[in-house]
Amino acid sequence: MRDIDRFRGCLIGGAAGDALGYAVEFLREADIFRRYGRDGITGYDLAKGIAEISDDTQMTLFTAAGLLTGDARRMRGVAEPYESAIAAGYSDWLKTQQKRYPVPDEDRSSWLMDVPELFSRRAPGITCLNALSAGIPGTAENPINNSKGCGGVMRVAPIGLFFNDRKTGIREIDRIGAEAAAVTHGHELGYIPAAALVHIVHRLSQDDSGVEEAVQDAVSAMKDMWPKTDSLDRFVFLMDKALLLAHGSLRDVEAIRQLGEGWVAEETLAIAAYCAVKYPEDFDRAMIASVNHNGDSDSTGAVTGNILGAKLGLSGIPQKYTDNLELRDTILEMADDLWRGSPNPGTDPVWEMKYIPGGKP
């Protein structure tokens, strides 16, 4: 069941959580509540009338563009791993962080390079910048570093949306999610949470799984895929704790303190799982919980938004999160392209201009 509303909800939800949390990313709890009141930040803190996204949503868009470029090339007989095409997409994102808009035609391998708003540094992760600048993508088998920062997990949701598991298989989909994160984050806990998020998003967007069921299924899948991984126990412990806390009576801010601050990937996913499982039908309450804490609020907000958006769809996201959201139309266009998938070669010139490097069929 490929429901376009859930594709849109996943990407818009992620951007909404990102934009809500971006305003408080580097604030401590006391400062957040002092500035925004007893409930913390509950709506966008607009900058010149816009709810600004961060590097989380930027890189999510480039993940999607890389996927679709890789798919278009495969339909033309080019046998390229999807993770290689995604890594090329991240190289495009790097150009937006290092160059001014517009860039020469030969540097525009993605239509996203024609979106001037993406040429803006929004607190990009140092690990992502350094790893991509090295020019050699990391893999799970040959890691480029030992980072488990959340820069891998916060950008991979499009992978969970895009693939049909009857054709690709859920284990392969999860593997692609892990490899997409391992391009820049080489620690086991840098890429296993990314694979788990991909699994959760896939289940929620393409079948009738409940949020908690999808999370539990993802944890089981990670145990099967990486049974001998040294760090797996830490991941499983945190995810189990998140589910336990979601059924407890602690205030959200107190529960989240027990899961960490979200600067590393396993904590980001655990916090997002807690918020989504506790408020599976209430996008607003989940968003507010996900960002009002000491830590990486935009990433925990983005991942929570990806999860609940995939479950509730765009129709389940309150209007306050779609109004004034930066690049809303671009995000929706990308969601629709992921839902549609690549058409047959030669049938859609507009698609080929977008996803064939150089605009050539």
N, C-alpha and C positions, 0 to 999 in steps of 0.2 A: 504494500500500500504506500505509494509515493504521493503524499499529500502536499501540494504546493504551499498550502497555508502553514504547514509545519516547517518546511524549508525556510520560508520567509520568517517565521517566528524564531527559529534557531539563530539566524544571523542578525536579525533586528534585536532579539533578546540579548544576544551577546554584546552587541554594540551599546545597547541601553545600559546594561550593567557596567560596562567599561566606562561610559560617559558619566554615569552617576558616581562611580568610585574614583574616577580620575581627579575629581576636585579635592578629594581627601586622602589620596594615596600616601602622602608622606606626613600625615598628621597623626598624632597619638589620640587615643580615645578621649582623653580629657579635653583636648583641643577641639575635636570634632563636636562634642556635646556642648562645649562652651560657645562655639561659633554658631551652631545650627539649632540648639535647643535640646530639650529632654530626649526627644526621639532621634536625635542625630540628623544627618542629611536624609531627606525623604523625597526630594525632587531635584531636578537639575540646577546646578549653579551655573547659570549661563554666562558665557564670555561673548559680549557683543551680540547677544540674542541667540547664540548657538551653544548647544551642548556638545562640547568637544570630545571626540574619540581620542584614544591614545594609540601607541604602537600595537596594542593587542588587536584592535580591529583592523588596523592597517595590514598587519601580517596575516590575519585571517583572510582578508580579501586576496592577498597574494598567494596564499595556500590554494584558494579556490581557482584563481587564474592559472596557477601551475597545473593543477589537476586537469582542467579543461583543455589546456594546451597539450598536455600529455595524451589525453584521450583523443583529441583531434589528430595528433600525429600517429597514434596507433591505428586509427581508422584509415590512414593512408599508408599503412604497412611499415611504419617505423617502430621497431621493437625496442622501446625505451621504458625502463622501470618508472612507475609513477613517481616514486620518491626522487628520481633524478629531475623530472620535470618540475616537481615542487621546489626542489633546491634551486633550480633556475629562476623560479618565481621569487624566491627570497633574495636572489642576487638583484632582481629588478627592484625589490623593496629597498635594498641597500643603496641603490642609485638615488632613490628619492630622499635618502637621508644625507647624501654627500654632494648632490648636484642641485643646481637651480632649474626650475621649470622655465621653458621647455627644454628637453634634451634632444640631441640630434636624432634623425630618423633611425640611424643604425643602432642606437641605444634603446629604441622603443620596441621591445619584444612583447610587451603586454599592453592591451588597451588601457590598463590602469595608469600607464605612464602619461596618458592624456588627461588625467584628472589632476588639476593643479593643486587642489587641497591636500593631496597625499604627499606633496613635497614639503613636509613640515615635520620637524623633530618633536615628538611627543613623549619625552622621557624614554627613548629607546633603550632596551637592555644592553648593557656593555658586553655581556657574553654573546648575544646575537651579533652585534656589530663586529666584535673581534673575530668570531668564528667565520662569519661570512667574508670578512676582509681577507682572511687567509686564502680564500679561493679554492679550497679543497673540502668538499662537504664531508662531514663525519657520518659514520654509520654505527649501528649498534655493535657490529662485530669489530669495527675499527674506529673507536671513538676519537674525536678531535680534542676532547678535554674531559674533565671529571666533574662537570657542572650538573647539578640537579635543580637549577633555578627554574622558575615557572614559565620562562620564555618559550619552552617547547609545548607545554600543555595548553596554553591560552590561545593557540592559533590553529588547532587541528580539527575543529568541529566540522568544517566542510567535508572532510574525508568520511565521517560517519554518515553524512547526508547523501553523498554522491553515489555510492556503490549499491548495486543490487546483490544481496548475498546469495541469491539463487544462481547467479553467474560467477561471482567472485569468491564467495565463501567468507563467513564472518571472521575466521581466523586470519585470512589474508588481508581483510580490511583492517583488522587490529594491527597486523604487522606493518602495514603501510603507515598507520598512525604513529607507531613507535619510530619508524625510520624517518618520518618527517620531522619529529622532534630531535632525533639523534643527529640530524644535519648540524645542529648547533649545540646540543646538550648531550654529553656522552655518558653521564652517570646512569646506572640502571634506573634510579628514581627520577631521572630527567626524562626518560622515554616511556617507562611502564605506565605512569599515570596518563600520558597522552594516549596510549593504546586503549586504556580503560575509558577515557572520555569518548573516544571514537566509538567504542562499543556501546556505551550508554546512549549517545546521540543516535546511533543507527537503530537501536531497538525502539527508542521512543518515536522516531520520525517515520518508521516503516512498519511497525506492528502496534498492537494495542497494549503493550507492556505498561505497567504502572512504574512510577519513578523508582520506588524502592526495589521493585523486582528487577528493573534494568540495572541498578547499581549492584545488587547482589550477583546478578548474572555476570557483570563485568569483572567483579572480584574473582569469581570462580574461573572465568576465562583466563585471567592473568595467572592464576595458580597453575593452570594447565599449560600455558605457553612458556612460563619461566619457572619451572618447579625447582630448579637448583640455583636460582639467583640469590646471592647473599642478602640483598636488601628487600626481598619480597616480604619477609615477616614484618618489616616496618610499615610497608604499604598496607598490608592486610590489617595490621593492628589499628592503624589510623582510620581506615575505611569502616571497620567494625565499630570503632569508637564513635564515629560520626553517626552511624545508624542508631546506636544506643542512645546517644545524646539527643537525637531528633525525637525520640519517644520519651524523653525525660522532661523535667519541670524547670530546669535552669533557664534564666534569661538568656537570650541569644548571645549577647556579648560575653557572658560568663562561659557558655558552652563553647564558643569559638576560641576563647583563650586556651581551652584544653586541647584544641586541635593545632594551634600554632598561629602564625601570622601570614602565611600564604606566600612567603618569598620563595619557597621551594615547592616543586611541583606536587609532591604527595600531600602537602598541607593545603595547597590551593584546591585540589580536587576534593579532599576531605571536607573542607569548609563549604564548598559548593554542594557536595552531596548532602551535608547536614541541612543546609538551607532549603534545598529542593525537596528533600524527603519530608522535612517538617511542614513545609507550605506547598504541597504538590498542586493545589488548585488556586493559589493566591500569588500571582507573579509579583505584585507590589510588596507584600510582606517579605517575600523571599529576597527581593532586591535590597530592601532596606536592611535586612539582617546581614546580607552578604558583604556590605561595604562599611558598616559602622563598627570598626574594630581597629586594633593596632596592627597595621600590616599593609599588604599589597592589595588595596581595596579595589583597584580597577580590574586586576586579574581575577580575584575571587568573584567580583560582580559579573565579569564577562563570562566566566565558566558557568556560574549559576544561571545566567541568562540564556546561554546556549542550551543547557539541559531543560529548563522549564519552557523555553521557547519551542524546543523540539516537541515537547509534550502538549502544550496548550495551543500552539500555533499563533500566528500574528493576531488572529481574532481574539485570543485570550490575553493579549498584552494591553494594559490600559493606555488610553490615548496620550496621557501625560508623558509616556516614554517614547512615543513616536513623534510628537510635536517637537520641533526645533532640534531634532537629532541630526548632527552633522553627517553628510553624505548618505542620508536615508535613501534617496532614489538610487544611488550607486549600489548600496547594499542590497536593495530589493532586486535590482537588475541581476546582480551576481547570484542571488538565491534562485531566481527564475531560471538562469542559465544552468545552474547545478541540477535543478529539477528536470529540465528538458534534456540535458546531455547533448553530445555532439550529433548533428544531423549527418546524413550521407554526404560524402565529398561532392562538391560542385552544386549542391542544392540551396545553399544559403550564403551568398557573398558577404553579407554583414557579419555572420558568424566567423567566416574565414578571415575577415579583416581583424576580428577581435582575437582569435585564438591560433591563427597560423602565423608564426614569426615572420615579420616582413609583410604580412598581409597577403601572402601568396598561397593559392590553393595547392 
